[in-house]
């Protein structure tokens, strides 16, 4: 994740230590005081879902997958992750709220010292369920809303999904559970970006996570609906402008970009162009600490039956299964050639990524999109929207005068 509000507006957040090793700069209680040394883990706790979203990376279905981890196996997984030092466990799906034991598992994670958070479509969140999750120790619920009413319901495959999700958000806010928006940007909903932000700010939401489409699960089936590089650039510019406008009005909304580390280079260029080169240099320093695309390093995924994946979007390739080996043993096993290569990807990146001036803060972007587009995980990410002059010149921390390469 890249925090637009932190980098452009200086907003404190509880993830500053985790992402930027900047806990001492924040007045907020921190997830961890130090930059993470173990991955954030996404657990797709079930494949079952009550919706049928067109971009679902997990390829969720109306039924549970055969052999999903039981409650006892879920506890064993949480013990395993806690012993390994995982800082955050994101309960995802499918729709995790279809699991009747979700509160039990959340409480177990919290008791083991892992920060439990939730990714949900929100339609099953009542005030009672939200209160139970809060009391169990849930720290955050990210609710997916992919447009205003008509567009969201078309994307999510069910009339009424938008209104139900907003009711779910309101239920969380009513019981004091921190809640935010998850929004995947495609051609099908980009026109609603500002409208969704404006609406949910009015509802009381102050955290917005904007996901670029990754080409996994059903997301691969709609790759032709992905934004072009130029349209992506326009959408990211709009989000940056919108974030700054809200902050200028005193609305301390937190906005984050997820899934395309071309955003890192672009935020440096945006800061140089719109704010100044001193701010751009500071942005670059934070992003150097962040370390670029986290696939195979700072994020991991466990699917409903226990397979470990390089990221939640890369469900088609498994490193091993937690029923056979501990998570840490799987994650540390660099005899796997793909895992090893991803962790030394600078030696393997090809084309424009190899010589890019922003490679150190991007690290090539999505290797899954590269694989889907070029049948090679080290080819260029087709969603890079940096211009040639930006990739060649960049803005280094040493540059303190002159125009950005975008001008």
C-alpha positions as a printed Julia matrix, in Angstrom:
407×3 Matrix{Float64}:
   0.0     0.0     0.0
   1.09    3.56   -0.74
  -0.44    6.24    1.46
  -1.25    9.28   -0.67
  -2.42   11.21    2.4
   0.81   10.51    4.29
   3.11   11.39    1.41
   1.32   14.46    0.06
  -0.47   15.8     3.15
   1.58   14.54    6.1
  -1.32   12.63    7.67
  -0.35   10.43   10.62
  -1.54    6.84   10.42
  -1.2     3.7    12.51
   0.71    2.03    9.66
   3.57    4.57    9.53
   5.95    2.33   11.42
   4.97   -0.75    9.43
   5.29    0.9     6.0
   7.88    3.66    6.41
   9.77    2.93    9.63
   8.39    6.28   10.79
   6.53    5.4    13.99
   8.35    8.13   15.91
   6.85   10.76   13.59
   3.26    9.72   14.33
   1.01   10.53   17.27
  -1.18    7.5    16.45
  -0.8     4.13   18.21
   1.21    1.99   15.8
   0.61   -1.48   14.39
   4.33   -2.01   14.95
   7.08    0.4    15.87
   9.46   -0.95   13.25
   9.24   -1.6     9.52
   7.81   -5.07    9.07
  10.13   -8.06    9.04
   7.44  -10.67    8.5
   4.67  -10.6     5.89
   1.15   -9.39    6.38
  -0.92  -12.52    5.71
  -4.24  -12.62    3.89
  -6.31  -15.68    4.82
  -9.06  -16.5     2.35
 -11.04  -18.19    5.11
 -13.66  -19.53    2.69
 -14.38  -19.62   -1.02
 -18.1   -19.14   -0.4
 -19.66  -15.75   -1.15
 -23.17  -14.35   -1.41
 -22.17  -12.12   -4.36
 -20.56  -12.77   -7.75
 -18.19   -9.87   -8.38
 -16.77   -9.63  -11.89
 -13.21   -8.97  -10.69
 -13.02  -11.44   -7.78
  -9.37  -12.53   -7.57
 -10.34  -15.61   -5.51
 -12.91  -16.84   -8.03
 -15.42  -17.11   -5.17
 -18.47  -19.37   -5.5
 -21.84  -19.88   -3.84
 -20.53  -22.98   -2.02
 -17.57  -23.66    0.25
 -14.54  -25.31   -1.3
 -14.07  -28.99   -0.42
 -11.63  -29.34    2.47
 -11.65  -25.79    3.82
  -9.7   -25.31    7.05
 -11.84  -26.11   10.08
 -12.07  -23.99   13.23
  -9.39  -26.12   14.89
  -7.16  -25.9    11.82
  -7.77  -22.14   11.72
  -6.53  -21.85   15.29
  -3.49  -23.96   14.38
  -2.79  -21.64   11.44
  -3.03  -18.6    13.72
  -0.64  -20.23   16.22
   1.73  -20.91   13.34
   1.58  -17.31   12.11
   1.98  -15.9    15.62
   5.03  -18.05   16.28
   6.54  -16.8    13.02
   5.93  -13.16   13.99
   3.28  -12.16   11.46
   2.02   -8.66   12.44
  -1.37   -8.58   10.69
  -3.9   -11.22    9.6
  -6.49  -10.1     7.06
  -9.57  -12.32    7.06
 -10.86  -12.4     3.49
 -12.78  -14.75    1.21
 -15.02  -15.35   -0.61
 -17.04  -13.6     2.03
 -15.55  -14.32    5.47
 -18.78  -13.4     7.25
 -20.41  -16.61    6.0
 -18.17  -18.43    8.51
 -20.07  -18.74   11.78
 -16.77  -19.07   13.66
 -15.32  -15.81   12.37
 -15.56  -13.99   15.72
 -13.94  -16.97   17.44
 -11.02  -16.9    15.02
 -10.67  -13.11   15.25
 -10.53  -13.35   19.04
  -7.92  -16.11   18.85
  -5.72  -14.01   16.55
  -6.02  -11.01   18.86
  -5.15  -13.16   21.89
  -2.04  -14.43   20.07
  -0.85  -10.87   19.42
  -1.71  -10.66   15.72
  -3.69   -7.63   14.55
  -6.93   -9.0    13.02
  -8.55   -7.06   10.19
 -11.35   -7.89    7.76
 -12.07   -7.59    4.04
 -15.8    -7.95    3.35
 -18.47   -7.0     0.85
 -20.35   -5.56    3.84
 -23.77   -6.89    2.89
 -23.94   -9.29    5.86
 -22.73   -6.76    8.45
 -25.45   -5.99   10.96
 -24.93   -3.88   14.06
 -24.96   -7.08   16.16
 -22.36   -8.79   13.99
 -20.16   -5.7    13.91
 -20.34   -5.41   17.71
 -19.4    -9.06   18.14
 -16.39   -8.64   15.85
 -15.34   -5.47   17.66
 -15.62   -7.21   21.03
 -13.58  -10.12   19.66
 -10.74   -7.72   18.91
 -11.21   -6.84   15.24
  -9.3    -3.64   14.53
 -10.56   -2.68   11.09
 -13.16   -3.65    8.5
 -12.54   -2.82    4.85
 -15.83   -2.84    2.94
 -15.8    -3.2    -0.83
 -17.85   -0.64   -2.77
 -17.09   -0.46   -6.48
 -19.13    2.51   -7.61
 -22.38    4.28   -6.92
 -25.55    2.21   -6.71
 -26.15    1.11  -10.3
 -22.53    0.48  -11.25
 -21.68   -1.24   -7.98
 -24.64   -3.6    -8.25
 -23.77   -4.52  -11.84
 -20.14   -5.21  -10.92
 -21.12   -7.2    -7.83
 -23.87   -9.18   -9.54
 -26.72   -8.38   -7.19
 -29.34   -5.64   -7.03
 -29.29   -4.02   -3.61
 -25.63   -4.81   -2.91
 -24.71   -1.11   -2.72
 -27.38   -0.22   -0.19
 -26.56   -3.3     1.89
 -22.84   -2.42    1.89
 -23.55    1.15    3.01
 -25.76   -0.23    5.81
 -22.88   -2.5     6.78
 -20.49    0.46    6.9
 -22.96    2.41    9.04
 -23.32   -0.59   11.39
 -19.55   -0.67   11.92
 -19.35    3.05   12.51
 -22.29    2.91   14.93
 -20.44    0.45   17.2
 -17.09    2.23   16.93
 -15.34   -0.24   14.61
 -12.82    1.48   12.33
 -14.08    1.09    8.78
 -12.87    1.96    5.31
 -13.64    1.59    1.62
 -12.06   -0.87   -0.81
 -12.56    0.13   -4.45
 -11.1    -1.61   -7.52
 -10.76    0.84  -10.42
 -11.68   -0.3   -13.95
 -13.33    1.24  -17.01
 -16.62    0.07  -15.54
 -16.57    2.38  -12.53
 -13.85    5.03  -12.82
 -16.47    7.72  -13.46
 -17.87    7.12   -9.96
 -14.59    7.59   -8.11
 -15.24   11.05   -6.73
 -18.93   10.39   -6.15
 -18.17    7.36   -3.97
 -15.6     9.26   -1.92
 -17.92   12.22   -1.44
 -20.84    9.99   -0.44
 -18.91    7.92    2.06
 -17.21   10.94    3.62
 -20.74   12.15    4.31
 -21.54    8.76    5.86
 -18.46    9.08    8.09
 -15.81    6.97    6.35
 -12.34    8.49    6.41
 -10.17    5.7     4.94
 -10.17    4.81    1.24
  -8.13    2.04   -0.41
  -8.04    2.19   -4.21
  -6.98   -1.03   -5.89
  -5.64   -1.37   -9.4
  -6.99   -4.45  -11.17
  -4.67   -7.43  -10.9
  -5.07  -10.24  -13.38
  -5.91  -13.11  -11.04
  -9.1   -15.14  -10.68
 -12.02  -13.46  -12.45
  -9.9   -10.33  -12.64
  -8.01  -12.03  -15.47
 -11.29  -12.48  -17.34
 -11.92   -8.73  -17.46
  -8.36   -7.58  -18.17
  -9.7    -5.87  -21.3
 -11.79   -3.63  -19.01
  -8.68   -2.42  -17.2
  -7.82    1.24  -17.56
  -5.23    2.16  -20.17
  -1.95    3.52  -18.79
  -3.01    7.08  -19.63
  -6.45    6.65  -18.05
  -4.78    5.12  -14.99
  -2.55    8.17  -14.74
  -5.61   10.43  -14.9
  -7.4     8.44  -12.18
  -4.39    8.55   -9.86
  -4.01   12.28  -10.49
  -7.69   12.73   -9.64
  -7.24   10.82   -6.4
  -4.2    12.89   -5.44
  -6.06   16.12   -6.21
  -9.13   14.94   -4.31
  -7.09   13.95   -1.26
  -5.37   17.33   -1.12
  -8.67   19.17   -1.61
 -10.26   17.34    1.33
  -7.24   18.03    3.52
  -7.3    21.69    2.55
 -10.91   21.76    3.83
  -9.89   20.16    7.11
 -11.13   16.64    6.29
  -8.32   14.31    7.33
  -9.22   11.42    5.05
  -6.68    8.64    4.59
  -6.25    7.48    0.99
  -4.13    4.58   -0.16
  -3.19    3.12   -3.53
  -2.76   -0.64   -3.86
  -1.52   -2.98   -6.55
   0.55   -0.85   -8.94
   3.9     0.45   -7.77
   4.21    2.72  -10.77
   2.22    4.85   -8.33
   5.42    5.29   -6.29
   7.34    6.94   -9.1
   4.32    8.96  -10.11
   3.76   10.32   -6.6
   7.33   11.62   -6.58
   6.71   13.31   -9.93
   3.32   14.65   -8.8
   4.82   16.1    -5.62
   7.59   17.81   -7.6
   5.11   19.28  -10.05
   2.33   20.31   -7.65
   4.07   20.96   -4.32
   7.82   21.31   -4.81
  11.02   19.36   -5.11
  11.71   19.38   -1.37
   8.41   17.57   -0.79
   9.18   15.24   -3.7
  12.52   14.33   -2.13
  10.77   13.55    1.16
   8.2    11.41   -0.67
  10.98    9.48   -2.36
  12.73    8.83    0.95
   9.56    7.39    2.48
   9.04    5.19   -0.57
  12.64    3.96   -0.43
  11.89    2.76    3.1
   8.65    1.18    1.9
  10.54   -0.97   -0.59
   8.25   -1.29   -3.61
   6.02   -4.15   -4.7
   5.74   -6.63   -1.78
   4.91   -9.85   -3.66
   6.71  -12.81   -2.13
   8.24  -10.64    0.59
   5.98   -8.43    2.72
   2.6    -9.95    1.83
   1.5   -13.59    1.68
  -1.74  -15.47    1.21
  -3.25  -18.65    2.61
  -6.22  -19.95    0.65
  -9.3   -21.76    2.05
  -7.63  -25.19    1.98
  -4.26  -24.06    3.33
  -2.18  -23.41    0.21
   0.35  -20.58    0.6
   0.57  -18.05   -2.23
   2.94  -15.24   -3.16
   0.14  -12.69   -2.83
  -3.63  -12.92   -2.49
  -4.04  -12.2    -6.21
  -1.7   -14.99   -7.38
  -3.97  -17.94   -6.55
  -2.77  -20.02   -9.48
   0.63  -20.83   -7.93
   1.22  -22.39   -4.51
   4.44  -22.6    -2.5
   3.18  -25.34   -0.2
   0.38  -26.14    2.24
   0.19  -25.37    5.96
  -1.28  -28.83    6.57
   2.08  -30.26    5.48
   4.63  -27.72    6.76
   4.57  -24.67    9.03
   3.93  -21.37    7.26
   7.38  -20.08    8.22
   9.11  -23.11    6.74
   7.24  -22.62    3.47
   7.92  -18.88    3.36
  11.62  -19.29    4.14
  12.2   -22.05    1.58
  14.13  -20.3    -1.17
  14.79  -23.57   -2.93
  11.59  -22.6    -4.73
  12.99  -20.94   -7.86
  10.18  -18.42   -8.33
  10.23  -17.28   -4.72
  14.0   -16.94   -4.82
  13.92  -15.01   -8.09
  11.21  -12.63   -6.87
  13.31  -11.76   -3.86
  16.2   -10.88   -6.16
  14.04   -9.51   -8.95
  16.38   -6.63   -9.74
  18.61   -9.2   -11.45
  15.73  -10.61  -13.49
  13.57   -7.65  -14.55
  13.46   -7.05  -18.28
  12.7    -4.27  -20.74
  11.91   -0.82  -19.45
  11.79   -2.06  -15.84
  15.47   -3.03  -15.87
  16.81    0.5   -16.31
  13.96    2.52  -14.79
  15.06    5.36  -12.53
  12.29    4.39  -10.11
  13.06    0.68   -9.97
  14.17    0.89   -6.32
  10.77    2.19   -5.14
   8.66    0.18   -7.59
  10.6    -3.07   -8.16
   8.8    -3.72  -11.4
   5.2    -3.47  -10.27
   2.91   -6.48  -10.61
   4.7    -9.64  -11.62
   1.29  -11.33  -11.99
   0.16   -8.82  -14.62
   3.49   -9.3   -16.38
   2.94  -13.05  -16.4
  -0.63  -12.72  -17.66
   0.33  -10.29  -20.44
   3.71  -11.68  -21.54
   3.82  -15.23  -20.13
   6.93  -14.14  -18.23
   6.87  -12.99  -14.58
   9.84  -10.67  -15.15
   8.59   -8.86  -18.23
   7.39   -5.24  -17.86
   4.13   -4.62  -16.02
   1.63   -3.59  -18.74
   0.02   -1.15  -16.29
   3.09    1.07  -15.88
   1.94    4.57  -16.79
   5.16    6.49  -16.2
   6.33    8.39  -19.26
   9.62    7.59  -20.89
  11.33   10.74  -19.65
  10.22    9.98  -16.09
  11.55    6.44  -16.26
  14.86    7.63  -17.69
  15.5    10.64  -15.45
  13.38   10.16  -12.35
  13.64   12.49   -9.4
  16.4    11.48   -7.03
  16.65   12.64   -3.45
  19.68   14.65   -4.5
  17.7    16.79   -6.95
  16.55   19.95   -5.24
  16.02   22.32   -8.13
  14.62   22.26  -11.65
  11.49   20.87  -13.22
  10.28   17.31  -12.93
  10.79   14.99  -15.87
   7.05   15.1   -16.49
   7.16   18.78  -17.51
